Amino acid sequence: MTGQIVIVVNQVIIFTILMSIGFIAAKTNVLTKDALDSLSKLIVKIILPTLIFSIVASGVTAKEFLISGRFAIGVVLCFSLLILVGMVMSKLCQLKGKTANIFVALTTFGNMGFMGIPLILEIFKEPVAQVCISIYTIIDMALLWTFGVYLCSRHQKSSNSLSAVRNMINPTTVALFIAFIVNIFKIPVPDLLMNLISGVGGTSKYLTLMYLGGALAYVSVEKVIKKPSIFVLPLGKMLIMPIIVYSLLGFFLPQTPRAILTIIVGLPSMTTVAMIATSYQSDVEYATEMIFVTTLASIITIPIVSVITSMM
């Protein structure tokens, strides 16, 4: 467990340096807002799908998939707890309307693609980590483009639920589906093509973290300080919840899936929520500010959670 803490700390240092590079690039106009928008599209539509494909299509044994059922139940349980905690905290903070909806969405969905996957792959080298990422991604995508879209659009009287279903068909879910077909039917993928896909996906950690750093440069710190509710989420979601999850799942999951799910629960809020909020004219400013605070807080909370759980 001590080795895991060292890896976590090293990765957080790398994350901090990469985000600092993006932050400086934005402050010096190397990364403008338009450039960040284009980089975001590149990451979401190409880089993350190739990363997911390379993970899932790489092949795991039937034995390694045996834990997937229990892990899926664990994921659903964690999502249920996060939704409940988000609703309770939003009530305690006396949030209303669009802001309350965004608060729940940001509590529910963690930044798995931009931070979670790179961190998990560095810590856990076992094939079971790939299984866990695959199972979590399926449930996460399904919930994000249904319940997540509902939260971001429920303030609109004419919100269309069919659009949420259509949004589930996106580059990430398509890549996931194709990868499962390749894996299940043992369809051979030429080494040249797989190496290319893996190489593109491997840029995820670097580009996504520089993107996050650049995005943070455009957030007004003065506005953030005036909203105390923003600082409640890191405490509840990123410190208390991971420890609760680690304790609850001890009797249910093996150590590695349990530790992976604990890391996922403690991730900062998902950047995609802000993009969805923009599409549905929800409280985009609050979403961006919350992502800013939780991303910075993760530099401290992730190592703290790792230390605490290592002692349990």
C-alpha positions as CSV (number, residue, x, y, z in Angstrom):
1,M,0.0,0.0,0.0
2,T,3.0,2.3,0.7
3,G,4.0,1.8,-3.0
4,Q,0.6,2.9,-4.1
5,I,0.8,6.1,-2.1
6,V,4.2,6.9,-3.6
7,I,2.7,6.4,-7.1
8,V,-0.3,8.5,-6.3
9,V,1.9,11.4,-5.0
10,N,4.2,11.1,-8.0
11,Q,1.2,11.2,-10.4
12,V,-0.3,14.2,-8.6
13,I,3.0,16.0,-8.9
14,I,2.9,15.2,-12.7
15,F,-0.7,16.3,-12.9
16,T,0.2,19.6,-11.2
17,I,3.1,20.3,-13.5
18,L,1.0,19.6,-16.6
19,M,-1.9,21.8,-15.4
20,S,0.6,24.5,-14.6
21,I,2.0,24.3,-18.2
22,G,-1.6,24.7,-19.5
23,F,-2.3,27.6,-17.1
24,I,0.9,29.5,-18.2
25,A,0.1,28.8,-21.8
26,A,-3.3,30.3,-21.4
27,K,-2.0,33.3,-19.5
28,T,0.5,34.0,-22.2
29,N,-2.1,33.6,-25.0
30,V,-0.6,30.4,-26.4
31,L,-3.8,28.7,-25.5
32,T,-6.7,31.1,-26.3
33,K,-10.3,30.3,-25.5
34,D,-10.9,29.3,-29.1
35,A,-7.8,27.0,-29.0
36,L,-9.1,25.4,-25.8
37,D,-12.5,24.8,-27.4
38,S,-10.8,23.1,-30.3
39,L,-8.5,21.1,-28.0
40,S,-11.6,20.0,-26.0
41,K,-13.2,18.6,-29.1
42,L,-10.1,16.8,-30.1
43,I,-9.8,15.2,-26.7
44,V,-13.5,14.2,-26.4
45,K,-14.0,13.0,-30.0
46,I,-10.7,11.4,-30.8
47,I,-8.2,11.0,-28.0
48,L,-10.5,9.6,-25.3
49,P,-12.3,7.2,-27.7
50,T,-8.9,5.8,-28.9
51,L,-7.8,5.4,-25.2
52,I,-10.9,3.5,-24.3
53,F,-10.6,1.3,-27.4
54,S,-7.0,0.4,-26.7
55,I,-7.8,-0.5,-23.1
56,V,-10.9,-2.7,-23.8
57,A,-9.7,-4.3,-27.1
58,S,-6.3,-5.3,-25.6
59,G,-8.0,-8.5,-24.3
60,V,-8.7,-9.9,-20.9
61,T,-9.4,-13.4,-19.8
62,A,-12.8,-14.8,-18.8
63,K,-11.6,-15.2,-15.2
64,E,-10.8,-11.5,-15.0
65,F,-14.3,-10.7,-16.2
66,L,-15.9,-12.7,-13.3
67,I,-15.5,-9.7,-10.9
68,S,-17.3,-7.4,-13.4
69,G,-20.8,-8.2,-12.2
70,R,-19.9,-7.4,-8.6
71,F,-18.0,-4.3,-9.7
72,A,-21.0,-3.1,-11.8
73,I,-23.2,-3.4,-8.7
74,G,-20.6,-1.4,-6.7
75,V,-20.6,1.3,-9.4
76,V,-24.4,1.6,-9.3
77,L,-24.2,1.8,-5.5
78,C,-21.6,4.5,-5.6
79,F,-23.6,6.5,-8.2
80,S,-26.7,6.2,-6.0
81,L,-24.8,7.4,-2.9
82,L,-23.3,10.4,-4.9
83,I,-26.7,11.5,-6.2
84,L,-28.2,11.3,-2.7
85,V,-25.2,13.2,-1.1
86,G,-25.4,15.8,-3.9
87,M,-29.1,16.4,-3.2
88,V,-28.6,16.6,0.5
89,M,-25.7,19.0,0.2
90,S,-27.5,21.2,-2.3
91,K,-30.4,21.5,0.2
92,L,-28.1,22.3,3.1
93,C,-26.4,25.0,1.0
94,Q,-29.9,26.4,0.1
95,L,-29.2,26.1,-3.7
96,K,-32.2,26.4,-6.0
97,G,-33.1,26.0,-9.7
98,K,-30.4,25.5,-12.2
99,T,-27.6,25.9,-9.7
100,A,-29.0,23.1,-7.5
101,N,-29.3,20.8,-10.5
102,I,-25.7,21.5,-11.6
103,F,-24.5,20.9,-8.1
104,V,-26.0,17.4,-8.1
105,A,-24.6,16.7,-11.5
106,L,-21.1,17.8,-10.5
107,T,-21.3,15.7,-7.4
108,T,-22.4,12.6,-9.3
109,F,-20.0,12.6,-12.2
110,G,-16.2,12.6,-11.7
111,N,-13.5,13.5,-14.2
112,M,-12.8,9.9,-15.2
113,G,-11.6,10.5,-18.8
114,F,-9.3,13.5,-18.0
115,M,-7.8,12.4,-14.7
116,G,-9.2,9.0,-13.5
117,I,-8.0,6.7,-16.3
118,P,-4.4,8.0,-16.5
119,L,-4.2,7.8,-12.7
120,I,-5.7,4.2,-12.5
121,L,-3.5,2.9,-15.3
122,E,-0.4,4.2,-13.6
123,I,-1.2,2.7,-10.2
124,F,-2.7,-0.6,-11.2
125,K,-0.9,-2.7,-13.8
126,E,-3.2,-5.8,-13.5
127,P,-5.6,-6.6,-16.3
128,V,-8.5,-6.3,-13.8
129,A,-8.0,-2.5,-13.9
130,Q,-8.9,-2.5,-17.6
131,V,-12.0,-4.5,-16.8
132,C,-13.0,-2.0,-14.1
133,I,-12.5,0.9,-16.4
134,S,-14.6,-0.7,-19.2
135,I,-17.5,-1.5,-16.8
136,Y,-17.4,1.9,-15.2
137,T,-17.3,3.7,-18.6
138,I,-20.4,1.9,-19.8
139,I,-22.5,2.8,-16.7
140,D,-21.0,6.3,-16.5
141,M,-21.8,7.1,-20.2
142,A,-25.3,5.8,-19.9
143,L,-26.1,7.8,-16.8
144,L,-24.4,10.9,-18.0
145,W,-26.3,11.2,-21.2
146,T,-29.7,10.4,-19.5
147,F,-29.7,11.6,-15.9
148,G,-26.9,14.1,-16.4
149,V,-28.6,15.7,-19.4
150,Y,-31.9,15.7,-17.4
151,L,-30.3,17.6,-14.6
152,C,-28.8,20.2,-17.0
153,S,-32.0,20.6,-18.9
154,R,-34.8,20.1,-16.4
155,H,-35.3,23.9,-16.0
156,Q,-36.4,24.0,-19.6
157,K,-40.1,23.4,-20.1
158,S,-39.5,21.8,-23.5
159,S,-36.5,19.6,-22.8
160,N,-36.4,16.6,-25.1
161,S,-35.6,13.3,-23.5
162,L,-35.0,11.7,-26.9
163,S,-32.0,14.0,-27.4
164,A,-30.4,12.5,-24.3
165,V,-30.7,9.0,-25.9
166,R,-29.3,10.2,-29.2
167,N,-26.3,11.8,-27.3
168,M,-25.5,8.4,-25.9
169,I,-24.3,7.5,-29.4
170,N,-21.0,9.4,-29.3
171,P,-17.4,8.6,-30.2
172,T,-16.6,7.2,-26.7
173,T,-19.6,4.8,-26.6
174,V,-19.0,3.8,-30.2
175,A,-15.3,3.0,-29.5
176,L,-16.4,1.1,-26.4
177,F,-18.9,-1.0,-28.4
178,I,-16.4,-1.8,-31.2
179,A,-13.7,-2.7,-28.7
180,F,-16.1,-5.2,-26.9
181,I,-16.9,-6.8,-30.3
182,V,-13.2,-7.1,-31.1
183,N,-12.5,-8.6,-27.7
184,I,-15.5,-11.0,-27.5
185,F,-15.1,-12.4,-31.0
186,K,-11.3,-12.3,-30.9
187,I,-11.1,-10.2,-34.1
188,P,-7.4,-9.7,-34.8
189,V,-6.3,-6.0,-35.0
190,P,-3.0,-5.5,-36.9
191,D,-0.2,-4.5,-34.6
192,L,0.5,-1.4,-36.7
193,L,-3.0,-0.1,-36.3
194,M,-3.2,-1.0,-32.5
195,N,0.1,0.7,-31.8
196,L,-1.2,3.8,-33.6
197,I,-4.5,3.8,-31.6
198,S,-2.6,3.2,-28.4
199,G,-0.2,6.0,-29.2
200,V,-2.9,8.5,-29.8
201,G,-4.8,7.4,-26.7
202,G,-1.6,7.6,-24.7
203,T,-1.5,11.4,-25.2
204,S,-4.6,11.7,-23.1
205,K,-2.8,12.4,-19.8
206,Y,-0.7,15.2,-21.2
207,L,-3.3,17.0,-23.4
208,T,-6.2,16.7,-21.1
209,L,-4.3,18.0,-18.0
210,M,-2.8,20.9,-20.0
211,Y,-6.4,21.6,-21.2
212,L,-7.6,21.7,-17.6
213,G,-4.9,24.0,-16.6
214,G,-5.6,26.3,-19.5
215,A,-9.4,26.3,-18.7
216,L,-8.6,27.2,-15.1
217,A,-6.8,30.3,-16.2
218,Y,-10.0,31.8,-17.5
219,V,-11.9,31.4,-14.2
220,S,-12.4,34.4,-11.9
221,V,-11.1,33.6,-8.5
222,E,-12.9,36.6,-7.0
223,K,-16.3,35.2,-8.0
224,V,-15.4,31.7,-6.7
225,I,-14.5,33.0,-3.2
226,K,-18.0,34.7,-2.9
227,K,-19.7,31.3,-3.3
228,P,-19.2,29.2,-0.1
229,S,-21.2,26.3,-1.5
230,I,-18.5,25.6,-4.0
231,F,-16.1,24.6,-1.2
232,V,-18.6,22.2,0.3
233,L,-18.4,19.7,-2.6
234,P,-14.7,18.9,-2.3
235,L,-15.2,18.1,1.3
236,G,-18.2,15.9,0.9
237,K,-17.5,14.2,-2.5
238,M,-13.7,14.1,-2.5
239,L,-12.8,13.4,1.1
240,I,-15.7,11.9,3.0
241,M,-17.4,9.8,0.3
242,P,-14.2,7.9,-0.8
243,I,-13.6,6.8,2.7
244,I,-17.2,5.7,3.2
245,V,-17.1,3.8,-0.1
246,Y,-13.8,2.1,0.8
247,S,-15.3,1.0,4.1
248,L,-18.6,-0.2,2.7
249,L,-17.1,-2.2,-0.2
250,G,-14.6,-4.1,1.9
251,F,-16.9,-7.1,2.3
252,F,-18.1,-7.0,-1.3
253,L,-15.1,-6.4,-3.7
254,P,-11.5,-7.6,-3.9
255,Q,-8.8,-5.1,-2.9
256,T,-7.9,-3.8,-6.4
257,P,-11.5,-3.1,-7.7
258,R,-12.3,-1.7,-4.3
259,A,-9.3,0.7,-4.4
260,I,-10.1,1.7,-8.0
261,L,-13.7,2.6,-7.2
262,T,-12.5,4.6,-4.2
263,I,-10.3,6.6,-6.5
264,I,-13.1,7.2,-9.0
265,V,-15.5,8.4,-6.3
266,G,-12.9,10.9,-5.1
267,L,-12.2,12.4,-8.6
268,P,-12.9,16.1,-9.3
269,S,-16.0,17.1,-11.1
270,M,-16.4,16.1,-14.7
271,T,-15.5,18.7,-17.3
272,T,-18.1,17.4,-19.7
273,V,-20.9,18.5,-17.4
274,A,-20.0,22.1,-18.1
275,M,-20.2,21.4,-21.8
276,I,-23.6,19.9,-21.4
277,A,-24.7,22.8,-19.3
278,T,-23.7,25.2,-22.1
279,S,-25.8,23.3,-24.6
280,Y,-28.9,23.6,-22.3
281,Q,-28.3,27.1,-21.0
282,S,-27.9,25.9,-17.5
283,D,-25.7,27.6,-14.8
284,V,-22.4,27.3,-16.8
285,E,-20.5,29.8,-14.7
286,Y,-21.2,27.8,-11.5
287,A,-20.2,24.6,-13.2
288,T,-16.9,26.0,-14.5
289,E,-16.1,27.5,-11.1
290,M,-16.9,24.2,-9.4
291,I,-14.6,22.3,-11.8
292,F,-11.9,24.8,-11.1
293,V,-12.1,24.3,-7.3
294,T,-12.5,20.5,-7.3
295,T,-9.6,20.1,-9.8
296,L,-7.3,22.2,-7.6
297,A,-8.5,20.4,-4.5
298,S,-7.8,17.0,-6.0
299,I,-4.1,17.7,-5.8
300,I,-4.5,17.6,-2.0
301,T,-7.5,15.2,-1.5
302,I,-6.3,12.3,-3.7
303,P,-3.1,11.8,-1.7
304,I,-5.0,12.3,1.6
305,V,-7.6,9.6,0.7
306,S,-4.8,7.2,-0.3
307,V,-3.0,7.7,3.0
308,I,-6.2,7.3,5.1
309,T,-7.4,4.1,3.2
310,S,-4.0,2.6,3.4
311,M,-4.3,2.7,7.2
312,M,-7.8,1.1,7.2
